């Protein structure tokens, strides 16, 4: 009697979302089975890696991850071009850290001009990420949406407290939103419903259920992502059938394990290799949980993860 691998029947499907425009547009989602379960279903589109660009020189990055970008940190557009041309970035995520009211508090109009410069500098899809300060993000992301109305941006984080105004800007100027919730599947579903009721189309929504670095509560984030994907595929929950975006780089590189030098603690080993592996391992785990877009930082970590994706996809 031949052995048959037990298979889970799936009745749902993740929606396919096209990001960006023109020849460089990318499609994510479309899965009909759990991540990389090719023996049970299809995974028609590769998970994608976006590389971070900051709108100001980073002040707290470890030297190991700052070194590849040290010649472009004063110019976000040049930084984005370098990520695409030298490091093969498939997408760019512009982190608008300078707009934080607790930091430089850069005006929305000025931030929007930076977004436009970066959008004009590269032809890959562009993610624009605010600071999660609701009032300021409304100002900044709506201004960016208007000035880049022909660029098909991905705007995030969009949370319940600011979803109406940012969502309306995304609808009006034809951008995609990244719906962000704090590690809770019920809140994630609720926000998706609210955005749908507002008028955000099904092909204009990504989910951000929140992530962390390995060793810092990643198991909780993994569990929520896993349960989200299970509900989408096996329970036909249409409100959770969206691709997931993982803003992981900042969570990894802010940890003490990524920053402690060999001089401070020789037992920790090579600081660069340690940071790269922490980021690559975190990204790999999030892929296994169902991540469709990974926002990463170090070029070597990006290379490792893209190689793994290639191997897994055959």
C-alpha positions as CSV (number, residue, x, y, z in Angstrom):
1,X,0.0,0.0,0.0
2,X,1.5,3.3,-1.1
3,X,2.1,6.0,1.6
4,X,0.0,9.1,1.1
5,X,1.0,12.4,2.7
6,X,-1.9,13.7,4.8
7,X,-3.1,17.0,3.3
8,X,-5.2,19.8,4.7
9,X,-8.1,21.0,2.5
10,X,-8.1,24.7,1.9
11,X,-11.3,26.6,0.9
12,X,-9.9,30.1,1.0
13,X,-7.3,32.1,-1.0
14,X,-5.1,35.1,-0.2
15,X,-6.0,38.1,-2.4
16,X,-3.4,39.1,-5.0
17,X,-2.4,42.7,-4.7
18,X,-0.3,44.6,-7.3
19,X,2.0,47.2,-6.0
20,X,3.7,50.0,-7.9
21,X,3.1,50.6,-11.5
22,X,4.5,49.9,-15.0
23,X,7.2,47.4,-15.7
24,X,8.4,47.4,-12.1
25,X,5.1,46.6,-10.5
26,X,5.0,43.6,-8.3
27,X,2.2,41.2,-7.3
28,X,2.1,39.6,-3.9
29,X,-0.4,37.2,-2.3
30,X,-2.4,34.6,-4.2
31,X,-1.5,31.7,-1.8
32,X,-3.9,28.8,-1.6
33,X,-2.0,26.9,1.1
34,X,0.2,27.6,4.1
35,X,3.6,29.2,3.3
36,X,5.7,27.0,1.1
37,X,3.3,24.0,1.3
38,X,3.6,23.3,-2.4
39,X,2.4,19.7,-1.9
40,X,-1.0,21.1,-0.8
41,X,-1.6,24.3,-2.8
42,X,-0.1,27.1,-4.8
43,X,2.1,30.0,-3.9
44,X,2.1,31.9,-7.3
45,X,4.0,35.0,-6.2
46,X,7.4,35.3,-4.5
47,X,7.5,37.0,-1.1
48,X,9.2,40.3,-1.7
49,X,12.0,42.2,0.2
50,X,11.9,45.9,0.6
51,X,15.0,47.8,1.8
52,X,14.8,50.7,4.3
53,X,15.7,54.2,3.6
54,X,15.6,56.9,6.3
55,X,14.7,60.6,5.5
56,X,17.5,61.7,7.8
57,X,20.9,60.3,8.8
58,X,20.3,57.5,11.4
59,X,21.5,58.4,14.8
60,X,21.3,55.0,16.6
61,X,22.3,52.5,14.0
62,X,25.2,50.1,14.8
63,X,28.3,50.7,12.7
64,X,27.9,47.3,11.1
65,X,24.7,48.2,9.4
66,X,25.5,51.9,8.8
67,X,28.7,51.1,6.9
68,X,27.0,50.0,3.6
69,X,25.1,53.3,3.4
70,X,27.5,55.8,4.9
71,X,28.0,57.7,1.7
72,X,24.3,58.3,1.0
73,X,22.6,58.8,4.4
74,X,22.3,62.6,3.8
75,X,20.4,62.0,0.5
76,X,17.3,59.7,0.7
77,X,17.0,59.6,-3.1
78,X,20.6,58.5,-3.6
79,X,20.2,56.0,-0.8
80,X,17.1,54.5,-2.5
81,X,19.0,54.3,-5.8
82,X,21.9,52.5,-4.2
83,X,19.6,49.9,-2.6
84,X,18.0,49.2,-6.0
85,X,21.1,49.3,-8.2
86,X,23.8,47.8,-5.9
87,X,21.8,45.6,-3.5
88,X,18.9,44.5,-5.7
89,X,16.1,45.9,-3.6
90,X,12.7,44.9,-5.1
91,X,10.9,47.6,-3.1
92,X,11.9,50.6,-1.0
93,X,10.5,51.6,2.4
94,X,11.0,55.3,3.2
95,X,10.9,55.6,7.0
96,X,9.8,59.2,7.8
97,X,11.5,59.3,11.2
98,X,12.3,63.1,10.9
99,X,8.5,63.8,11.2
100,X,8.3,62.5,14.7
101,X,6.9,65.2,17.0
102,X,9.2,64.0,19.7
103,X,12.2,64.4,17.4
104,X,12.8,66.9,14.5
105,X,9.1,67.3,13.9
106,X,9.7,68.1,10.3
107,X,6.7,69.7,8.6
108,X,4.4,67.6,6.5
109,X,5.0,69.6,3.3
110,X,8.8,69.2,3.6
111,X,8.4,65.4,4.2
112,X,6.1,65.1,1.2
113,X,8.7,66.7,-1.0
114,X,11.2,64.1,0.2
115,X,8.8,61.3,-0.6
116,X,8.4,62.8,-4.1
117,X,12.2,62.9,-4.6
118,X,12.5,59.3,-3.6
119,X,9.5,58.2,-5.7
120,X,11.1,59.9,-8.8
121,X,14.5,58.4,-8.1
122,X,13.5,54.8,-8.3
123,X,11.0,52.8,-10.4
124,X,10.3,50.0,-7.8
125,X,7.2,50.1,-5.5
126,X,7.6,52.6,-2.7
127,X,6.4,52.1,0.9
128,X,6.0,55.3,2.9
129,X,6.1,54.7,6.7
130,X,5.2,57.3,9.3
131,X,5.9,57.4,13.0
132,X,2.6,56.0,14.4
133,X,1.8,59.4,15.8
134,X,-1.8,59.7,14.6
135,X,-2.1,63.4,14.2
136,X,1.2,63.8,12.5
137,X,0.8,60.8,10.3
138,X,-2.5,62.1,9.0
139,X,-0.7,65.4,8.0
140,X,2.3,63.7,6.5
141,X,0.8,60.7,4.7
142,X,-2.1,62.7,3.2
143,X,0.4,65.3,1.9
144,X,2.5,62.5,0.4
145,X,-0.5,60.8,-1.1
146,X,-1.5,64.0,-2.9
147,X,2.0,65.0,-4.2
148,X,2.6,61.5,-5.4
149,X,-0.9,60.8,-6.7
150,X,0.5,59.0,-9.8
151,X,3.0,56.8,-8.0
152,X,0.8,54.1,-6.4
153,X,2.5,54.3,-3.0
154,X,1.9,52.0,0.0
155,X,1.0,54.1,3.0
156,X,1.5,53.0,6.6
157,X,1.0,52.5,9.3
158,X,-2.7,53.0,9.0
159,X,-4.3,52.5,12.4
160,X,-7.9,52.7,13.7
161,X,-7.4,56.2,15.1
162,X,-6.3,57.6,11.7
163,X,-7.8,55.2,9.2
164,X,-10.6,57.6,8.0
165,X,-8.4,60.4,6.8
166,X,-5.4,58.4,5.6
167,X,-7.7,55.8,4.0
168,X,-9.7,58.6,2.3
169,X,-6.4,60.0,0.8
170,X,-5.4,56.5,-0.3
171,X,-8.7,56.1,-2.1
172,X,-8.7,59.5,-3.6
173,X,-5.2,59.3,-5.0
174,X,-5.2,55.6,-5.7
175,X,-2.6,54.3,-3.2
176,X,-2.5,51.1,-1.1
177,X,-2.8,51.1,2.7
178,X,-0.9,49.0,5.3
179,X,-3.5,48.4,8.0
180,X,-1.5,48.2,11.3
181,X,-2.7,46.6,14.5
182,X,-0.9,45.5,17.7
183,X,-0.6,41.7,17.7
184,X,-4.3,40.9,17.9
185,X,-6.2,39.0,15.2
186,X,-9.6,40.4,16.2
187,X,-8.3,44.0,16.0
188,X,-6.7,43.2,12.6
189,X,-10.1,42.0,11.3
190,X,-11.9,44.9,12.7
191,X,-9.6,47.4,11.0
192,X,-9.9,45.7,7.7
193,X,-13.7,45.9,8.0
194,X,-13.5,49.6,8.9
195,X,-11.3,50.3,5.9
196,X,-13.6,48.3,3.6
197,X,-16.6,50.2,4.8
198,X,-14.7,53.4,4.2
199,X,-14.2,52.4,0.6
200,X,-10.7,51.0,0.4
201,X,-10.8,48.4,-2.4
202,X,-9.8,44.8,-1.8
203,X,-6.9,45.2,-4.1
204,X,-5.6,48.2,-2.1
205,X,-5.0,46.7,1.3
206,X,-2.1,45.0,3.1
207,X,-2.0,43.8,6.7
208,X,0.6,44.7,9.3
209,X,-0.2,42.6,12.5
210,X,3.1,43.9,14.1
211,X,6.3,42.0,14.4
212,X,9.3,41.9,16.7
213,X,12.9,40.7,16.5
214,X,13.9,37.1,17.3
215,X,14.2,36.7,21.1
216,X,11.9,39.7,21.8
217,X,8.4,38.2,21.7
218,X,8.5,36.9,18.1
219,X,6.5,33.8,19.1
220,X,3.5,36.0,19.9
221,X,3.7,37.8,16.6
222,X,4.3,34.6,14.8
223,X,1.2,33.1,16.4
224,X,-1.1,36.0,15.3
225,X,0.2,35.8,11.8
226,X,-0.2,32.0,11.7
227,X,-3.8,32.2,13.0
228,X,-4.6,35.0,10.6
229,X,-3.4,32.8,7.7
230,X,-5.3,29.8,9.0
231,X,-8.5,31.8,9.3
232,X,-8.1,33.1,5.8
233,X,-7.4,29.7,4.2
234,X,-9.4,27.1,6.2
235,X,-12.3,29.2,7.5
236,X,-12.9,31.3,4.4
237,X,-12.6,34.5,6.4
238,X,-12.6,37.1,3.6
239,X,-11.7,39.9,6.0
240,X,-8.3,38.3,6.7
241,X,-7.4,37.2,3.2
242,X,-4.8,39.9,2.6
243,X,-1.1,39.8,2.1
244,X,1.0,40.6,5.2
245,X,3.8,43.2,5.4
246,X,6.5,42.9,8.1
247,X,8.4,46.0,9.2
248,X,11.1,44.0,10.9
249,X,14.4,45.8,10.4
250,X,14.0,48.5,13.1
251,X,12.8,45.8,15.6
252,X,16.0,43.7,15.0
253,X,18.6,46.4,14.9
254,X,17.5,48.3,18.0
255,X,18.2,45.3,20.3
256,X,21.2,45.1,22.5
257,X,22.3,41.9,20.9
258,X,22.7,43.7,17.5
259,X,24.6,46.6,19.1
260,X,27.0,45.2,21.7
261,X,30.5,45.3,20.3
262,X,33.1,42.5,20.7
263,X,35.1,44.9,22.9
264,X,32.2,45.2,25.3
265,X,31.5,41.5,25.4
266,X,33.9,39.2,23.6
267,X,31.6,36.2,24.2
268,X,29.1,37.7,21.8
269,X,31.3,37.1,18.7
270,X,31.6,39.2,15.6
271,X,29.1,42.1,15.8
272,X,28.4,42.3,12.1
273,X,27.8,38.6,11.5
274,X,25.6,38.6,14.6
275,X,23.4,41.4,13.4
276,X,23.1,40.0,9.9
277,X,22.1,36.6,11.2
278,X,19.6,38.1,13.7
279,X,17.9,40.0,10.9
280,X,18.0,37.0,8.4
281,X,16.6,34.6,11.0
282,X,13.8,36.9,12.0
283,X,12.9,37.5,8.4
284,X,12.9,33.7,7.7
285,X,10.6,33.0,10.6
286,X,8.2,35.7,9.5
287,X,8.1,34.1,6.0
288,X,7.2,30.8,7.6
289,X,4.3,32.6,9.4
290,X,2.9,34.0,6.2
291,X,4.8,37.2,5.5
292,X,4.5,38.4,1.9
293,X,6.6,41.6,2.2
294,X,9.7,42.0,4.4
295,X,11.2,45.4,5.2
296,X,14.9,44.8,5.8
297,X,18.1,46.8,6.3
298,X,21.5,45.1,5.9
299,X,22.4,44.0,2.3
300,X,23.9,40.7,3.5
301,X,20.8,39.8,5.4
302,X,18.7,40.6,2.4
303,X,20.9,38.4,0.2
304,X,20.6,35.5,2.6
305,X,16.8,35.7,2.8
306,X,16.4,36.1,-1.0
307,X,18.6,33.0,-1.5
308,X,16.4,31.1,0.9
309,X,13.3,32.2,-0.8
310,X,14.8,31.1,-4.2
311,X,15.7,27.7,-2.7
312,X,12.3,27.2,-1.2
313,X,10.5,28.3,-4.4
314,X,12.5,25.8,-6.3
